[in-house]
Amino acid sequence: MQIKQLMATLAAAALACATLPAAAETVVIVSQKNPATRMFAEQASQFFLGKSNMFTPIDQAEGSHIRNEFYQKLTDKDAAQVKALWSKLVFTGKATPPKEYKSNAEVKKAVAEDPKAIGYIDKSAVDDTVKVILTLQ
């Protein structure tokens, strides 16, 4: 009797795992007008942490799942730590924080229109208006 119960529990657990959504891939994007074709995570983090102004970073909305996941994957910091870094840069006059947009579509549009912009969106939102230069998994 216990073996049947164990098998039923294992089957239910396997079914539950099979129905979980796959983790969405986040991609770093630039305009089609930008000559960049690839970028390492270490390079991208420089722009999103205000250590380089070669690109203009575009951010997702504060508190959004994609933003939190992006910074964790790219910089190994949570969004609050990144916000603290930007606050220090702004206070000392060294940088201006990234503009924030509410959705993948808004980020994609802003990046597509500015050859110096760099942003991040869900991979599923990519179209021919932007170029993927880095995929975070």
Secondary structure per residue as TSV (DSSP state, phi and psi in degrees):
chain	resnum	aa	ss	phi	psi
A	1	M	-	360.0	-40.9
A	2	Q	H	-66.5	-34.9
A	3	I	H	-65.1	-41.7
A	4	K	H	-62.3	-41.4
A	5	Q	H	-65.6	-41.8
A	6	L	H	-63.2	-43.0
A	7	M	H	-63.0	-41.1
A	8	A	H	-64.5	-40.8
A	9	T	H	-64.5	-44.0
A	10	L	H	-63.5	-40.8
A	11	A	H	-63.7	-41.8
A	12	A	H	-65.1	-40.1
A	13	A	H	-65.6	-41.6
A	14	A	H	-63.3	-41.3
A	15	L	H	-64.8	-40.9
A	16	A	H	-63.2	-41.6
A	17	C	H	-66.4	-36.2
A	18	A	H	-68.3	-25.5
A	19	T	T	-93.4	-3.4
A	20	L	S	-69.8	140.7
A	21	P	-	-68.8	145.3
A	22	A	-	-69.7	145.7
A	23	A	-	-63.0	130.6
A	24	A	-	-71.4	142.2
A	25	E	-	-87.9	137.5
A	26	T	E	-104.4	136.3
A	27	V	E	-121.5	147.0
A	28	V	E	-94.3	131.9
A	29	I	E	-125.5	154.9
A	30	V	E	-135.8	169.0
A	31	S	E	-65.4	153.0
A	32	Q	T	-62.1	-24.0
A	33	K	T	-78.4	-12.0
A	34	N	S	-82.4	134.5
A	35	P	-	-73.3	-13.9
A	36	A	-	-61.8	141.1
A	37	T	-	-122.3	-25.3
A	38	R	-	-147.4	156.3
A	39	M	-	-153.7	142.6
A	40	F	-	-84.3	155.7
A	41	A	H	-57.9	-39.5
A	42	E	H	-60.8	-37.6
A	43	Q	H	-68.7	-48.2
A	44	A	H	-59.3	-39.0
A	45	S	H	-62.3	-29.6
A	46	Q	H	-58.8	-39.1
A	47	F	H	-75.5	-39.8
A	48	F	H	-80.7	-9.1
A	49	L	T	-109.3	8.9
A	50	G	T	73.8	19.5
A	51	K	S	-91.2	-8.0
A	52	S	-	-148.7	144.1
A	53	N	-	-112.5	20.6
A	54	M	S	-63.3	-33.6
A	55	F	S	-121.5	156.0
A	56	T	E	-101.5	110.6
A	57	P	E	-72.3	141.3
A	58	I	E	-117.7	129.3
A	59	D	E	-109.2	155.9
A	60	Q	E	-81.5	170.6
A	61	A	-	-61.7	141.2
A	62	E	T	-58.5	135.4
A	63	G	T	86.8	-6.9
A	64	S	-	-73.5	150.2
A	65	H	H	-60.2	-44.2
A	66	I	H	-62.7	-38.7
A	67	R	H	-64.8	-47.0
A	68	N	H	-60.8	-45.7
A	69	E	H	-65.7	-41.4
A	70	F	H	-58.5	-52.2
A	71	Y	H	-66.7	-34.7
A	72	Q	H	-64.3	-46.0
A	73	K	H	-69.8	-42.9
A	74	L	H	-78.7	-43.5
A	75	T	H	-115.3	-7.1
A	76	D	S	61.2	29.4
A	77	K	-	-126.4	151.2
A	78	D	-	-85.5	168.5
A	79	A	H	-60.0	-34.2
A	80	A	H	-66.1	-38.8
A	81	Q	H	-65.7	-40.4
A	82	V	H	-65.9	-41.9
A	83	K	H	-61.6	-38.8
A	84	A	H	-64.4	-40.3
A	85	L	H	-61.7	-45.1
A	86	W	H	-65.7	-37.7
A	87	S	H	-59.7	-41.9
A	88	K	H	-64.6	-43.9
A	89	L	H	-63.2	-41.4
A	90	V	H	-66.8	-45.0
A	91	F	H	-60.1	-39.0
A	92	T	T	-85.5	-1.5
A	93	G	T	77.4	15.7
A	94	K	S	-87.0	-18.5
A	95	A	-	-161.9	162.9
A	96	T	-	-111.4	132.6
A	97	P	-	-65.6	157.7
A	98	P	-	-62.2	146.3
A	99	K	E	-69.6	145.5
A	100	E	E	-107.1	141.5
A	101	Y	E	-127.6	151.9
A	102	K	S	-80.8	-16.0
A	103	S	S	-149.3	165.6
A	104	N	H	-57.0	-41.7
A	105	A	H	-62.7	-41.7
A	106	E	H	-68.3	-40.7
A	107	V	H	-63.7	-46.0
A	108	K	H	-60.1	-43.0
A	109	K	H	-64.4	-45.1
A	110	A	H	-62.6	-41.7
A	111	V	H	-68.4	-43.0
A	112	A	H	-60.6	-33.0
A	113	E	H	-85.2	-11.2
A	114	D	-	-126.9	109.5
A	115	P	T	-60.2	-19.5
A	116	K	T	-93.5	-6.8
A	117	A	E	-78.1	150.9
A	118	I	E	-138.5	134.2
A	119	G	E	-145.2	-173.4
A	120	Y	E	-143.9	142.5
A	121	I	E	-146.8	170.7
A	122	D	E	-66.4	140.8
A	123	K	G	-56.8	-33.5
A	124	S	G	-65.6	-16.6
A	125	A	G	-92.2	-3.0
A	126	V	-	-68.7	137.9
A	127	D	-	-140.2	-170.2
A	128	D	T	-79.1	6.8
A	129	T	T	-84.7	-15.8
A	130	V	E	-133.8	165.8
A	131	K	E	-117.7	133.1
A	132	V	E	-84.2	125.7
A	133	I	E	-115.2	-8.6
A	134	L	E	-159.6	136.5
A	135	T	E	-115.2	127.8
A	136	L	E	-106.0	130.8
A	137	Q	-	-118.0	360.0
